[in-house]
């Protein structure tokens, strides 16, 4: 009998209660992955790889840099 493999689905941050999620921007060739804020849908940072963007979003969801205040507007794109 063949073994059944369980495929790990990527977590969709947009549907969860998290404040930040990863999105893909097709216009920027060098840094296509963006970390977005859920409330305002503004870009926090752009990354070259999806794993780097996911690690930033996961870190900000777990321990926010600016506490309950969120990112200041001058740091957003």
ABEGO torsion letter per residue (X at the ends): XBBBBBBBBBBBAAABABABBBBBBAABAABABBBBBAAAGBBABBBABAAAAAAAAAAAAABBAAEAAEBBAAABX
